[in-house]
Each structure stands twice: as structure tokens, then as C-alpha cells.
Amino acid sequence: MAIPVVKITVCSEYQSKNGTKFIRITKLEKASMKSNETISSDEFHQRTRQNLLEPLDLAIAWFLRRKNG
């Protein structure tokens, strides 16, 4: 099963009361879509019918390494 390539736009980063950091992801774009066409993560998940949890975890980890590195 192929994993779709997505472009993730991060809107904000915030920290909960217990110290856990969260990143609010506002947009996911399929690489094969038109460059100006953006869909929500829910719609993206419905269209692809694939589990995005692992790719999102990897993308978030990459973002945090890049931001903190």
C-alpha cells in the first residue's frame, strides 16, 4: 500500500498544562493535487482511505527537529 505524499502546513504550536507540546496542523495537500487546491485532513483521509498516523508522526518529528536544530 502506497503512502501518499503530503505537504503539511503548521498553523500554531502550543503547550498543554502538563507540559506536552502539540502542533495544530491546519492543511494537508496531496502532492498530486493542483498547487492551489487544499483540503482538510478529514477530507484527505476520506479520499485516500489510508491511515495517516505514521506519516504525520514522521512529519511532525521532522518539523520539531528542524525547528529546534
Secondary structure, DSSP 4 states (H G I P E B T S, - for coil): -PPPPEEEEEEEEEE-TTS-EEEEEEEEEETTS-TT--B-HHHHHHHH-S--HHHHHHHHHHHHHHHH-
